[in-house]
Amino acid sequence: MASIKDVAAEAGVSVATVSRVLNGHPSVSADARARVLAAVEALGYRPNAVARSLRTDETRTLGLVISDVMNPYFTELARSVEEEARALGYSVVIGNADERPELQDHHVRTLLDRRIDGLLVSPTDGGSPLMLDAARAGTPMVFVDRWIPGVDVPVVRADGRAAVRDLVAHLHRLGHRRLAIIAGPAATTTGSERVEAFREALAEFGLPLPDACIGQGDFQAESGRRVTERFLDLPEPPEVVFAADNLMALGALDAVRARGLRIPDDIALAAFDDIPWFVHTDPPITAIAQPTGELGRAAVRALVDRIEGRPPQSVALPARLVVRRSCGEPGEGTPAQSPVPAQSPVQRSKP
């Protein structure tokens, strides 16, 4: 492998001149710059990124810690993060927390030790002292999808309240009155926020939400199956089960089918977090869709703003209801999508 000394010899200049050209220094003549770049091309020279990071304190690398790589939502989020980072000249190292706080902190600690320039995190809970310490130390950081209340870090997320309200209104129009929810972990902001939005929407339409109709899940399919079995065993089972994420919805679907029941004839099902699989189930599942790709891209832009000295902003993008046929909607064929709720397409606020 060619070294910087080889490039200098090939171009007939000093090593210092080669270094200045590679670092974009303006004090190099056009002729010397051309000869250095030609030598770099001819020799196939690649600068040592580690050595450069020691000199400049930059690695052009971002860290991303996601909650569950098996969740299609986070898989799509990670892809959009990687694409946007690459477009802005950064690489991405990904850690999967698997919804475990201790594994999340392990990845965060490892990424910080590797001198990443900035960190994107979707927290698994609201109480990580490590991330609080990192934020206080000035580590460039952005929370995406979830956040830790009280930590002064920009947040890029979807605002699902209007979409949840649209879902409840839709179910009410279809004649459903007994609704239940499979909630996500209360320790996560998305888990608690979706239950609160559901409860508020039900109250608006004069519908109760008994404790028996709130099931505690963990954003994993098995918990969706377990909670749905409990709902089905109630003396008066709910008419609709609303799963607060896609994996719990798939678990609910398994539980219903295991009982020999049919959706929506015997019980209806709706979900937060639309995924491509939902159009292939029978019937296709009514769901709330988040702008996942744009969330990932916006998170990277906010983090790069922070790294490069520009003031970052928190971003809230609206989710939307996608109406299909799992709640007793009439009609056959390709399911129609409901319009985006009437609100500003992007809500921004200073962190």
N, C-alpha and C positions, 0 to 999 in steps of 0.2 A: 504494500500500500504506500502510495506516495506521501511524503511529508512536506511540511511547509518549506523546509530547506531545499527539497527537490524542485518545488515550484519557483523559489527564488533563483536557483541555478538555471533553470530552463528559461526564465524570463530575463535573466541578466540584471537582476535588481537585488537589493538587500532583503533579508527576512522581515525587517521592520516595514519596508515598503509593501510587501505582500500582505502583512497584517493590516496595514492602513487601508489597502484596497478592499480586503474582505470585510472590514468593519465599516466601510462606507465613509472613510475620512476624506474631506474635501481637498486636502493639501497635496494630492498626488496628481501629476501631470496626466493628460489624456493619453499620451503615448505609453507611459509606464503602466497605466491602468489597463490599456488594451493588451499589452504584452503579458501582464499577470493573468488576466482573465483567459487569454489564449492558452497559457501554460496550465492553468487549472483544468481547462477543458481537455487538453491533450493528455494530461497525466491522470485524469479522473480523480483529482484530489477532493477529499471531503473533509471539511474542518472538524476537529474534535469538539463535539458539543459539550462534553463534560468539562474540558479545559476552558472552553469559552465561558461556561456558566460560572466557573470559579473567578474569572476575571471581571465579568459583567454583573454577576449576581442574578442572571436571568437564564432560564432553561427553555423558554418558549413552550412550556408544558403546563397543562391544566389537569387537576385531579377532579374526578367525578365519583361520588359515592351515592349509589342508588339503593333504594330500599329492598328491591327484589327483582333480580334479573329474569326470573321466570314469569313475571307479570308482563304481558304484552304492552301495557301502557309504558312501563319503565324501559322496555326494550326499544320502543319507538322514540322515547325521550332521549335515550343514550345515543341513538343513531343521529338524531337531529343535532345534538350537542357536538358530536364528533365532526359532522359535516360543516357546521358553522365555524367551529374552532379551526379546522383545516383551511377554510376560506380566509380566515384572519391570520394565518401563519402560525397556529399553535397545534401541538399534539395533545392527545387526551389519554390519561391512564385511568381505568375504571376499576372501582371496587364494589363488590356486591355485599350488602349488609345482611341480606336474607331475613329482614325484619328483626334482627337481633342487635340490641344496642351495643353489646360488647364487641361484636364483629364490626359494626359501624366505626367505633372508636379505634379499633385496630387498623382499619383502612385509613382513617384520617391521620393517625399518628405516622403510619408508614409513608403516606404521601407527603406529609410535611417534612419528614426526615429526608426525602428524596429531592427537596428543594424545588417543588413545583412553584410556579408563579402565582397560582390562584386556585381556589377550591370551590366546587359546586357540590352541595349536599342536599339530599332529601331526607331529613332526619327521621329516624325510627321512633324517637320519643322526644319529650320536651325537656329532658333534664341532663344533657351531656355536659359535664364540667369541662371536658377537653375542648369542645367547640366554643364554649363560653370563654375559656382562656385564650384560644386562638383568635377569637374576634377582638378581645381586649388588647391582644398583642399587636393588632394591626394587620393580621393576615388577610389578604384580599379574599373575600368569601361572599358567595351568594347562595341563599336558600332557594331551592326550586321545588314546586308542588307543595311541600310542607315547610314549616318553619318552627323556630323555637321562640315563643313569646318572651319579650324582654331583652332579646339579644339584638344589638344594633347592627343588623346585617340586611342588605337589600333582599327582598323576597319577590320571586317571579312565580306566579300561580294562576290557576283558573278560579274565577268566581262562579260558583255553582248555585248560589241561592236562587237566582231568578229561574234557572233551569229546573231546580227542584220544585219550585212553586208551579211552574208550567206543567210538570209531571203530575202533581197532585190535582191541579185543575183538570187535566186530561182524564185522570182516573175518575174524578168526581163526575165529569160529563158522561163517562161510560156507565155510571151507576154504581160504582164501587164505594162502599162505606166502611168496611173493616180492613184497615191497612196495617201492615207490620213492616218493620225494618230490621235488617241484619246490619248492625253498626260495626264500624271499624274500631280499632283500639282507642280508648278514651285518651290515652297519653299522646296521641298524634293530633295535630291541628285539623287534618282532614277528617279524621274519625269523629271528633267532637262537633265540628262545624256542620257536617252533613246531617247528623242527628238533630241538631238545633234547627237547621233549615227545614227539615222534614216536619218537625214538631210545630214550627211556626206556620208552615203552609197548611197543615191539617187544622190548626186552630182557626185560621182565616176562613176555612170552609165549614167550620162547626163540627169537625170530626175529632173524636177522641184518639189518644194514643196510650192505651193502658200499658202498665209495666210489662205485662205478659206478652205484649206485641213488640217489645224491644229486645232483640237478641244480641249478645255481645260476641262479635267475631274478631278475627285478627288479620283480615285481608288475605287469608289463605282459603283454598277451596274446601278443605276439611271442616273448617269452622262454619262455612255456609251450609254444608250438608247437615251438620249437627244441629244448628239453630233451626233450620227448616223442619227437621224431624220433630223438634219440640213444638214448633208452631202447629204442625199437622196433628199433634196429639192433644191439642187444646180442645175443651168441650165445644167451643165455637171457633174453629180455625179462621184465620184471616182470609179475605177474598183476594188480597194482593200481598205479595212479598216483594219489598224493595231492598235489593242488595246494594250496599254502599261501595262495592267495587266489583270488577268483572270476575275475579277468581271466586269470590264468595257467591256470585250469581251462578257460576258453573256448578259449584257445590250444591246450591239450592236446586238446580235443575236435576242433578243426579238423585237427590232425595225424593223429589216429586215422582220421577220415573220409577224409582225403586219401589214406591208404594202402588205402582200401577195406575197412577193418576195422570191426567192429561192437562197440558197448558194450552189455552187458557180456560178450557171447559170446567175443570175442577178447581183450579187456583191460577191466578195470574202472576206474572213475574216481570219485574223491571230492574234495571241496573244502573249504577253510576259507573262511568268509564266504558264507553263504547269500544268494541274491538272488532276486527274483521270477521272473527268466527261467528258473531251474533247473527249475521245475515244468512248463515248456513244452517242454523238450528231450525227445528220444526216445532212450533212456528218461529220465525225470526224475532229476536228479542228487542223490545222497546228499551231505549237506553239514553243516558245523558252523555254526550260526547264532549270531551275536552279538546282544545286546540293544541294537541300534544307537540307537534312539530314546531309550531311557533313559540311555545313555551321554552323548548330547548334552545332555539335560536336566540330568543330574547334573553335567556339566562346567560348565555355565552357573551352576548354583547354587553350586558351589565357588568359581568366580571372583567372583561377586557377594559371597559371604561375605568373600572376601579384600579386595575393593574397599571394602566397607562396615565393615571393622574386626572382623569375626567370624572366629574361627579356622577355616580351611578344612581339609578332610580329603581324603586320597586314598581312592578308591573302586575296588573290584574287583567286577565283576558276572560271574556264571557264564555261559559259553557252553553250548550244548547241541547234541547230535547230532540231526539230522533224517534219518531213514531213508527213502530212496525206492527206486529200482530200478536204479541204475547200477553196482551192485557184485554183481549176481546175486541180489538179494533175490527171494524167491518172491512170487507174487501179482500181480494186475492191479488196475486202477481207481485210486482216489485213494490216494496213498501215505500210510502212517501215520507219525506223528512219534514219536520216542522220548521218554520222559519226561526232565525236567530232572534232571541228575545229583544224587544225594543229597548236598547240601552246603548250607551257609548261603546264602540268596539274596543277601545283600550282605555283603561283607567290607570293613571300613573300617580304615584305619590312618592314624596321623599321618604327614605327609610327612617 
